[in-house]
């Protein structure tokens, strides 16, 4: 049995599903992800607080 037969034997002939994660460039709405910048800002702020506590705590 070929791979095509295995994956298509119990699907209807006109089976079309929209992709839940479209490939390629951003669509007309652009990218909705914010990226990793907010995470790095939080990590940096925590690091600054730790360094300040280490410097000013007796």
C-alpha positions, 0 to 999 in steps of 0.5 A: 500500500502506497502512502497516498493510498493510506492517507486518502482511502477513508477521506471523501473525494472533495475533502478540503480543509483550510490550513490552521497555520498558513505557510509563507509570508504574512497575510493581508493582516500582517503578523499578530505575534509580538515576538520575543522582545517583551520577554527579554525586557522582563528578563533584563529588568529582573537582572537589573533588580538582582544586581541592584539588590546585590550592590545595595544590600549589606 
